[in-house]
Amino acid sequence: MILVTGATGHIGNVLVKKLVQRGKLVRILVLPGERQSLAGNMDVEVVTGNVLDPPSLRVAMTGIQLVYNLAGIIAIAPGTEELMWNVNVDGARMVAQTALEMGMRRLIHVGSVHAFARRAQEVVDEESPLALTAPRNNYDRTKAQGLAAALNIGRAGLDVVVACPSGVIGPYDYLGSEMGRLIRNLARPGCHLLVDGGFDFVDVRDVADGLIKVAEKGRRGEIYILGGTYVSLGRLHELVRAVAQTKSTRLVVPIGVALAIGTIMPYYYRLTRTIPQITTYSVRTVGEKCRFSHAKAARELDYKPRPLSETIADTLSWWEIHSRNN
């Protein structure tokens, strides 16, 4: 049997679907009170618990051979730093330690390309240094520290392999990810304020397929970047507008101006109680214009991400149907 933590998230629910379709027995770990619509739609076993609670982890891992740890917090706005550190770092350590103690066959730790230290316009691969010295409340550092903790416990005897997806987009985004909101926003008519930057975007279905291949073929103690296609935000707007067939324009803002906007936006979001779209962290991230190489995954795992245009078309189609039915 396979255990998946973070199964109600975007990557998690798609991974679970694919595992079930392959005839695998799957158990998912969900938080108390967490939405369990996924469990109601598929033949999976549900265990209530928390990656920060070792007793519930031991219950969840009883009878398990393979663990996918996808539990994580993405927070780009102030106010959730402590929870982000707890889940991304301490949670990763507790999952790996419990897996070691319970004699798991293999642990797939799902990190992020944000775990790597980056410099403007460089190509990042698995040999790039981790962002272990970034500020403590920085998302990058939490992903780097969590990844390092899992690998460190692996050296104590646990078979750990790490997968690092880039910017995940695609259908089945039930909880509304930040990347998903970006695509939906760009599909709307009007004028869009964009930063002079870009990022690597990958289809959630390709990431899920990649995770299965990581479990089957990945080498112990190795990291695999599961990336897709680098695209500027301006080009992304063009692709989305073409698929959505909407009339819209864009205003591309220089990084310096965008950073100034990002500095004051948290106060606006607090007043309006809306979800952050522009922060200094997000501006710096796209402003780096870094490329992420998935050559290692392609070479060792036969990982093949699909064209970005196909992902955008399927994403918008799914959201239209989902919105109509809910």
N, C-alpha and C positions, 0 to 999 in steps of 0.2 A: 504493500500500500504506500501511497505517496502523500506527504503532507505539504500543503501550500499555506503559508502565512501571507497576509495582505491580499487575500483572494478576491475581495470585493472591489479592489482598485482596477484601474484600466488594464494594465498588463495582466494582473492576477486573474481577472474573470475570463479573459481570452485564453490564457494558458490553461486554466481549468477546463474550459470547453474543449480545447484540443486534446487534452489528456483523456477526458471522458470519451471523446470520439474515437480514440485509439484503444479503448477497452480497458483503460487503467482504473484501478480502484483509488479514489481520491478522498482525502479528508481535508477540510479547511478549518483554519483557526480564525474565529471572528471575535471581536470585542463584545462585551455585554451591551445589548441594545443596538448593535450595529445592524444595518440593513442586510437582510438575508435573502433578498430576491433571487440572487444567484443560486443559492441552495434549493430554492423552490422550483427552479427551472431545470435542474439537472440532478442526476443520481449521484450525489456526493454525501459524505458524512460530515456533519457540522459539530465542532467542538468549540465551546465558549471559553475564552481565555485571553491572555495578553503576553506579548513577547517580553514584557518586563516582569512577568510573574513565573519564576521557574517551576513551581508546583503544577501550574496549568500547562506549561510546556511539556513537562514529563508525561502528563496525561495524554496530551495531543500526540506525542511521539511514541507512545506505546504501540508496538506492532508495526512501526514504520521502518522502511528501508531507505527511502530517499526524501530529502527535505528541500523544498524551494523556499527560501526566505525572501519575500518581497515586501515585508512590512517596512514602511518608511514614511517620513513626513517631509513634504516639500513646503517650505515656508520662505517666501521672499520678502515678506513685510514684517516689521517689528512686532513683538508681542508673543511670539510662539517659540522663541529660541530655546527655552529650557525643555519643552516637550520634544522639539526637533532633536536636540542633543540626546535626550533620554532614549528615544526610539531608534534613531539612526546609529548611535554609538553603543549605548548600554544594551539596547535590544539586540543588536547584531551580535554582541559578545555573549549575551545570555543564550541566544538560540544556538550559537556554535558550541558553547560550553555544554549545554544540555545534550546536544546531538552527540558530542564526544562521550559524555557519561552514559548515554543510552545505547551506544554502539551502532550509530547510524552507518549505513553503507556509504552514503555520499551526501554532502550538503552543497547546494547551489546557492551561493550568496549573490543576490541581485543588487548591484551598486548603481553607479551612474558615471557618465563621462565627466561629471562635475567633480568627481573625486580626484581628478588629475590637476596638477598645477599647470597653468596655461600662460603663455605670452602671446601678445597680439600677432595674429596671422600665421602662427606656426601650425605644423601638422602634429597632432597628438596621437601617439600610439601606446601600446601596453608597456613600453619601456620608459615612458615619460614619468617624471617624479610625481608622487602623490601630494595633494594640498594639505599636508599635515601641519603646516605652520601658519595657515590662514587664521584670521581671528576666530576665537572659540565659538562665537554665535553665527559664524558663516556657514551656509548650507554646504559649500564645498568641503570645508574641514570635517563636518559631521559625516559626510559620505566617505571621505578618505579615512577617517579614524575607524569607522565601522568596517570598512573593507580590510584595513590593516589588522583589526582585532580578529576577524574571521580567519584570515590567513595565518595569523600567529597561533591561534588554537589549532589550525590545521597542522602546523609543525609539531604539535604535541601528540599527533596521531590520528586526527580526523581528515578524511578525504574531502577537501574543500576545493571547489572551482568557482571562480568569480566571473559574472557577466556584467558589463557596463553599457546599458543602452544610451543612445543620444536623446534628442528631443522627440518623445513619443506622441504620435498623432494617429488617428484612425477611427473606425467605427467601434461600437460597443462601449462608448465612453459614458456609462450610466451616471457616474458621480460628477461629471463635468470637470475634466482636468484643465489646468491653466493653458496648456498647448491647444486643447480642444476649443477653449473659448477664443483663442487667437484666430483660429480658422473660421469659426462662426462669425466673429466680428468682421473679418475681412470680406466675408460674403455679403455683408449688408451694404445697401446703397449709401452714398454720402462721401465725405472726405475723411480719409484715414490718416492719422498722425503716426508716422513711422520713424524709427531710429535708423540712422545710417549704419546698419550692421546686418548680420545674418547668423544662421546657425545650421546645424546638421539635424535634419528631421528624418524619422524612421517610422515605418508602419508598425502598429502594435501587433499585427498578425505575424509579421516577420520577426519581431522580437520574441514572441511566444514560440514560434518554430525554432528560433535560435536557441532559446533556453532548453528546449527538448534536446537539441543537438549537443549543447554544452553538457547536459547530463549523460548523454550517450557516448560522446566522443572526446569531450574536453579532458585535458591532461591535469592531473592533480596539482594543486598549488598555482595554477595558471590563471591569468586574467584574459578575458576576451571582450573586445569592444564590439557591440552590436549597433552599428551605425547605419546610416542611409545615404541621404543626399544633402550636401551643403547648398544652401540657397540664400541669397540676400532677402531681406524682408520686402524690398520692392518687387523682386521677382516672385516671391511667394504671393504677394497681393495680385500680381498679374495672373498667376496660375489659378488662384481661387476665384477671381473675378470672371475668368474665362469659363470655368466650370459652372459657377452660379448664374452666369449670364446677367449680371447686375451692372449698372452704370455707377461707377465710383471713381474718385480721384484719390491722390495721396499727396501728403506733404512730408518730405523726408527731412528730418531734423538732425543737425550735426550732434555728435556725441556730447560736446561741451554743454550745449543748450539742453539736451535731453537729461544730462546729469543734474542740472540746475532744477529742472522740472521734477525729477525723481526725488530730490531732497525735500521738496515741500508736499509731494503727493500723499505721503502717509497721513498727514494731518487731514487732508481732504477725505481720504478713505475712512478715517475714524469718524469724521463728522457725518458722512453720508452712509456709513455702515455698508459700504460696497467692497467688492473684492478687488484687490490691487491689480492694476494693469501695467503701471509704470513705476518702477522703483530704481534706486541707484544700482542695486544688484542686477536686475534684469537688463538695465542699460549697459552696464559694464560687460555682461556676459555676451550680448549680441555684438557689442562694439569691438570685442576682441577679434571677431571674424576668424575664429580658429576652425581648422578642419580636423576631423577625427577619422583616422584610418581603421577600417574594418578588414584590412587585408589578411590579418592573422586568422580571423574567424572564417573568412572565405577560403583560405588555404587549408586550414585544419578541420573545419566543420562543414564545408560546402555550404556556407551561409550566403544567401543571395537575396538581398532586399529588392523589392519591386520598385518601379518608377514612381516618383513623387506625385505625378499627375493622376495616376490610378488611385493612390491613397486619398488624395483630396476629393476626387469624384465619389469614392465609396463613403468617405466621411460625411460629406454633405447630404448624400442620399440617405444614409442611415439616420442622420439627425432629423431630416424631414419626416421620415416615417415614425421615428421615436416620438417626436414632438406631437405628431398627429394622433398618436395612440395613448398619450399621457396628458 
